[in-house]
Amino acid sequence: MTSSQTMFELRKARIDEAEVILRLYHSAMTAPGCTWDESYPNRETIAEDIAAECLYVLQAEGEILGCVSVVPENELDGLDCWQVRENYCEIARVAVDSRSQGRGLSREMLRLLFQQLPQIRSVHILVAEQNQIAQVIYRSLGFQFYGKYQMFGHSYIAAEKLF
């Protein structure tokens, strides 16, 4: 079944879905260029995001296929590259189950997320420099790429989508 034939729902994650989300993160770790490991993201990260009501899941036919967090505390505020510094958000931990990758689900999930954030003027994200697939996806969604930054032990590129 292709993504154009499937009805997707993007909704806030529930605590009873934490183990499914953790398995999804672990599955996504196998993607080329992924900087995650067994210690991040973890159960604590998931619990914090769910408690803050900022973790969204992409679901189709009762199965969680992806997730994304709209981070409440923006770790990227200090970067000097952003064009918009009011009415913006940071997204993080964008993941699609490895069995579902290559079907346009990341684009669909982010498109649905952007519809749920009508007050937002821009979205910020760090993309691992080595994650070429993610860079292609974000560029296709209209993100502009700025400088490179060393953070969390890796090299990242700051990207911003303006609305």
C-alpha positions in Angstrom: 0.0 0.0 0.0 1.5 3.4 -0.9 1.2 6.4 1.2 -1.1 8.1 -1.3 -3.7 5.3 -0.7 -3.4 5.3 3.1 -5.2 7.5 5.6 -2.7 8.8 8.1 -3.4 10.4 11.4 -1.0 12.6 13.4 -1.9 12.9 17.0 -0.2 13.3 20.4 1.4 10.2 21.8 0.0 8.5 24.9 2.0 7.0 27.8 0.8 3.5 27.0 2.6 3.8 23.6 6.0 4.5 25.1 7.4 1.0 24.4 6.2 1.1 20.8 7.9 4.5 20.4 11.1 3.2 21.9 11.1 0.3 19.5 10.5 2.8 16.7 13.5 4.9 17.8 15.7 1.8 17.9 14.5 0.7 14.5 15.3 4.2 13.1 18.9 4.0 14.5 19.8 1.6 11.6 19.3 4.4 9.0 22.4 5.7 7.4 23.7 8.8 9.1 21.6 8.5 12.3 23.5 9.8 15.3 21.3 8.1 17.9 22.4 5.2 20.1 21.0 2.9 22.8 21.2 5.8 25.3 19.4 8.4 23.2 16.5 8.8 22.7 15.4 6.7 25.6 12.4 5.9 27.9 13.1 9.1 29.9 13.1 11.2 26.8 9.8 9.7 25.7 8.2 10.1 29.1 9.2 13.7 29.3 7.9 14.4 25.7 4.6 12.7 26.5 4.2 14.6 29.8 4.9 17.9 28.0 2.3 16.8 25.3 4.9 17.5 22.6 5.4 14.0 21.1 3.3 13.2 18.1 2.9 9.9 16.4 2.0 9.1 12.8 -0.5 6.3 12.7 -2.2 4.3 9.9 -4.5 1.4 10.2 -3.8 1.2 14.0 -0.1 1.0 13.6 2.4 3.7 14.7 4.8 4.3 11.8 6.6 7.4 12.9 7.0 10.1 15.5 8.2 13.7 16.0 8.7 16.0 19.0 7.9 19.7 19.0 10.4 20.6 21.7 9.1 22.9 24.5 12.5 24.1 25.6 14.4 25.2 22.6 18.1 24.1 22.9 18.8 25.8 19.6 17.9 29.4 20.7 21.5 30.4 21.1 22.4 29.7 17.5 23.0 32.9 15.5 21.6 31.6 12.1 17.8 31.8 12.6 15.8 34.2 10.4 12.7 34.1 12.7 13.0 34.3 16.5 9.3 34.9 17.4 6.4 32.4 17.0 8.7 29.5 16.1 9.4 26.0 17.4 12.1 23.4 17.3 11.3 19.9 16.1 13.4 16.9 17.2 13.6 13.1 17.2 11.9 12.7 13.8 11.7 9.0 13.1 10.0 6.6 10.8 10.1 2.8 11.5 12.8 1.2 9.3 10.3 -1.1 7.7 8.3 1.9 6.4 11.2 4.1 5.3 11.4 5.2 1.7 7.7 5.7 1.3 7.4 9.4 1.9 6.2 9.0 5.5 8.6 11.6 7.0 7.3 14.2 4.5 3.7 13.3 5.2 4.2 13.3 9.0 5.8 16.8 8.9 3.2 18.1 6.5 0.5 17.0 8.9 2.5 18.5 11.9 2.8 21.9 10.2 -1.0 21.9 9.7 -1.4 21.5 13.4 0.9 24.5 14.2 -0.9 27.3 12.4 0.5 30.0 14.6 4.1 29.1 13.9 6.2 31.3 11.6 9.2 29.0 11.4 10.5 25.6 12.4 14.1 25.0 13.5 15.9 21.6 13.4 19.4 20.3 13.6 20.2 17.7 10.9 23.2 15.4 11.3 25.8 16.4 8.7 26.2 12.7 7.8 22.5 12.1 7.4 22.1 12.8 3.7 18.6 11.2 3.5 17.2 13.6 6.1 18.8 16.5 4.4 17.1 15.6 1.1 13.7 15.3 2.9 14.0 18.7 4.7 15.1 20.5 1.5 12.1 19.0 -0.3 9.9 20.5 2.5 11.4 24.0 2.0 13.9 24.1 4.8 16.8 26.4 4.3 20.2 25.2 5.5 22.6 27.4 7.4 25.8 26.8 9.3 27.4 23.7 10.8 27.5 23.3 14.5 29.2 20.9 16.8 26.7 19.7 19.4 26.0 16.6 21.4 29.3 15.1 20.2 28.3 15.3 16.5 28.4 17.7 13.5 25.0 19.1 12.6 23.6 21.6 10.1 21.0 24.1 11.3 17.9 24.1 9.1 14.8 26.4 9.2 11.5 26.3 7.4 9.7 29.7 7.1 5.9 29.9 6.8 
